[in-house]
Amino acid sequence: MTITKSNFGSINNEKVFLFTLENSQGAEITVTNYGCIITSIKVRDKSSEIRDIALGFDNLDDYVREHPYFGAAIGRYGNRIAGAGFELHGKSYTLFANRGKNHLHGGLKGFDKVIWDYEIVDTTLKLSYVSKDGEEGYPGNLTVTINYSLTGDNELKIGYEASTDKDTVINLTNHSYFNLDGEASGNILDHNLTLNADYYIPTDSESIPTGELRSVAGTVFDFTRNTGIGERIENPDEQLVFAGGYDHNYIINASENDLKLAARVGSAESGIKMEVYTTEPGIQFYTGNYLDGSLTGKSGKYGHRTGFCLETQHYPDSPHFPDFPTTILKKGDVFRSETVYRFLN
């Protein structure tokens, strides 16, 4: 496995780089230190042809412009926090409201919009950032490192580590959009998905959790068996109507700290399959409901539902639900999390 570095442009005279991770199987992952964004994932299909299965752009300027978090690292807090604020140890913290009255994916300038420091250690790309006390309203100086590596078995491993000098909240994830037939190749409704989850979290019309953990049994949210993503997506279930499709956090069947299988997804057309393993307790399944063809990616326009996300994470809005697994990171403690995307053909 090798990692090479190349120039990817600059922002305010600060250089930005693109890192290419390659293995002997012909797989290639590219990551930029702007936003820790995964810009491409190239793997072999059933005919041994290479396909890029990650939505994104081929230049830095498009990433700096408005886009739906293609491939980005999300923090400090992935997903939503209701009312753009929370209370911790009796003190109230006000966050930036960037989705109506709510806070989404770290706010106005989250981890997806900053330039990270980099270090290459053997076959691992280490990207690090210090989020200052008060940034986007969060307490504590938070030091974050995200490690990317590609194994000989076509496993993209993402390791997260964080520490703080003041108690805070944290929920880190990666927001890659996948299309196993190739980015800009059409919609993902014919992909087949299995989720290792018996429960999901319903939301209100603003995608804020109700607090209920609802069984998937007998509902359109049941992916415990291999099921077409588009098979029930137009069902008039209130939850699907609220989100315009799937955009829900599933509770993975396992203890929260173990690396376990969370999802399998595959395409018959390309023959490419992807497995997702994580130490996180939840996984957000999103079907690109807000993609509308207004963005042009590496090889074409990204229309409605032309990509899906499987974001490993803690539950949305956890600071307001004490019964959810805690997202509090205490001073002196170290947050660690791992997610593995394994690609097969």
N, C-alpha and C positions, 0 to 999 in steps of 0.2 A: 504494500500500500504506500502511496506517495501523496505528498501535499505540495502544490506549487502556488506561488503568489504572483499576481499580476495587478497592474494599475486598473482602477475602475472609475477614475475621475476624482473630483474634489468638491468639498462643500466649505465655503468661506475660507478658501485657501488651505484647508486641511485635507490631506490625501486620504482617499478611500481605496481599499483593496478588495480584490476578488481572490478567493482561495479555492483551488480545485483539488478535491480528494478523489483518487483513483485506486482501483484494485485490479487484480489480474483477471477478473471475470469480465472486464469491460465496463463495469459500472463507474459512474462519475457523478459526484455531488459538487455543486459550486455554492459557496457561501461568501457573502460580503460582510465586512465588519461595520457597515452601516445597518443598524437595526438587527444585526445577527441574522440577516435574511438569507434563507435558502433560495437561490435564484434558479436552480435547475436540479433535477434528479433524472439522470439518464441510465436506463437499465435495458437489458435485452428482452425482447418479446419471444413468443413461442417459435418464431422463425429465425431467432438469433439476430434480428435487426434491433438497432438501438432506438429507443423512444424516450423523449423528454416528457415525464409525467407530472411535472410540477408547473402550475400556472405562475406566470411572472413576466418580467421584462428583461431585455438584453442590454439595458443601459441604466446608469444611475439616476439620470434626470427623471425618468418615469417613476422610480421608487420614491424620489423626494416629493413628487406631486401626490395629490390625494389618490389613495387606492385602498382596497379593503384588506389591508394587512397581509398581502401576499407573502407567504414564507417567513414572516417576521417572528422574532422573539417578542413575547407580550409580558409586560410588567409595568409597575409593580404588581398590579392585580389584574389577571386575565378575567375576562367576562365582566359582569355588571355588579355595581354596588348601588343599591337603591338610594335615591335622594342625594347622591353624590356626597355621602358623608358617613361616618361611623363613630362609635364611642369606644374608647379603650381605656381601661382603668379609671373610669369616671370622667375622662376628658374627651371632648368632642373635637373631631377633625373634619374639616370641610375640604372636599376634593373638587376638581374641575368637572362641571357637568357638560359632557360632550355628546350625550344622547338624550335630548330633552332635558328632563330634570335629573337624569341618572348619569353615573360615571361608568365608562366603558374602556377596557383594555389599557388602563394606566393614564388616561386623560388626554390633555391637549398635546403633550410631548412625552409620550411613553417611551419604553425601551426600544420600540420599533423605529424611533426617529432620532437616535443618537449614534455617534460614532464610538465604537468600542475599541479598547486596546486589544492587541493580539499577541499571541505567542504560539509558536509551533514547537511542540515537544514530541519527538519521535513521530508517531502517526496520528497525533491528536492536535486539533486546532483548539486553542484556548482563547476565548474572548471574554474580556472583563470590563466592568463598568462600576463606578461609584456613584450611586444616586444620593444626592445631598439631602440632609435633614430639611424637611419642608418642601421638597420637590413634588410638584403636583398635589401638595397638601399632606403628604405622608410623613409620619415621624421617623426620625433616626437616619443616620448615615448608613446606607445599605450597600455593602460590597457584594457584587454578583459576578460569578464566573459561569460561563456556559461552554461546555466541551463538546466538540463534534469529532466523530471518528467513523470511518468506513471499514468494515471487516472484509475478509476474503469470502465470507458467506453472504455478501450483499446485505449486511445489516448496517443501517445508519443509526449510530448510538448518539443520543443527546443527553448529557449529564448536566444537572443544574446544582449550583452550590451558592449559598448566600449567608451572610452574617450581618449583624447590626449592632450599633452602640446604644440603641434605645428600642424598647419593645415596639413592634410594628406589625403590619399584616402584609402577607405576600401570597401570590398565586401566579406562578410562572408557567408558561406554555409556549408552544410553537404553533403558528397559524398557517401552516402550509395548506394550499389547495391542490388536490390531486385529481388527475384524470388518467386512468390506467390505459386508455387508448392513445394518449398523447395530448398535451395541452393544445387547446384550440381545435380539437378534433370533433366537437359536438357535445351533447349532454351526457350526463353520467347515470341516467335513469336505468340503463340496462346492466349496470354493475350489480353484482350480488354481494350482500353484506351479512355478516354474522357479528353480533355484539354479545359479549359474555356478560350480560346484564339482565337481571330479572326486574329491576326497578329503574324508573327515570323520575326526573323532577319537573312537574308541570309548572307553567309560568302564567302570569297575567298577560294582558295585551301589550305591555311594554317589555316583555321578556324577563320580568323579575320573578324569581321563584315564589311560589305560594307557601312553601315550607313543607308541603306534602311530599312523601316518597311514594309514588304510585306504581303499582304492579303493571308490567307490560302485558300480562297474560290476557289474551282475548282482545287486544287492542291493536291499532295500527302502528304502535310503537314496539311491537314484539319482533325483534331480530335475533332471538335466541336460536333460530334455525335459519339457514341460508335463504335469503329473501331478496328479491329485486328491489333496488332502492326506489324505483318508480312505481312499484306494484300498487302501493296504497297512498301515494303522496298527494293525490287529488281528493282523497276522502274528506268529507266535510266535518271531520272531527274538529272541535273548537281549538284544540292545541295546534293543529296544522294550519288552521285559518289564521290564528294569531301571528304565526311566524312565516306564513307563506310557504310552508313546507317543514322539513325537519330543522330544528335549531335548538336542541335540548341536551341537557347533561344526563348521561346515563351513569348509574352506580355499578361499578364493576364488581362481579362476584368473587371476592377474595379479601383477605386482610389487606388493609390499605398500604402497608409498608413493603409488601413483597412484590418482586417483579413477576407479573402475571400477564397472561394473554387477555387483552381487552377487546380486540376486533380482528376480523378477517374480511378482506374485500377482494373481489376478483372481477376480471373482464374476460368473457369468452372470446371476444373479438381479438384482443391482443394476446391473450393467454397469460398476462401478467397478474400476479397475486401479491397482496401486501398483508402482512401481519403486524399488529401493533401490540407491544408489550410495555408495561409501565408499572412504576411503584405508586403512582397516583391513585386516589380512590374513585375518580370519575373520568369520563371522557365525553366531550361535547361533539355531537354529530350534527353537522351543518351541511346543507345541500345547495349552497350557492344561490339562495333564493333571491338575493338582491343584485346579482350579476345581471346586467341588462343589455350588453352589447356595446356600451359606451366606451369600454376600455379595450385597447388593442394590445395583445401580449406579444410574445416572441414570434409567433407564426400565424396570428389571426385574432379576430375579435372574440371576447369572452362573453358569450350570451348567457341567457337564463339557465341556471343549473348545469353549467359546463365544468364545474369542479365541486369536490366535496372536501370537508375538513373533518379530521378526527383529532381533536385537541385534548390531550391528556392534562388533567388539572384537578384541583379541588373544586368544590361546588360553588356556583355563582352566589354572590351576596352572603357569603358565610359569616361576615361580621355581624349580621343581623339575626343569625339563627344559631344560638348556642348549641343546639343538638347536632349541627353539621360538624364534620371533622374540622378541627380548628385550623385557621390560617394565621394564627398569631405566631410570630417569630420573636422569641425573647432575647434580650441582650445576653450575649455570652453563648447562646446556642448556635448551631449551624444547621441550616436547611439544606437537605440533599434530596434529589429526585433524579430518576432515570427513565427515559423513554427510548424504546428501540423500534424502528421501522425496518422490517425484514421483507425483502423483495424476492419473489420466486417467479419462475416461468415454466 
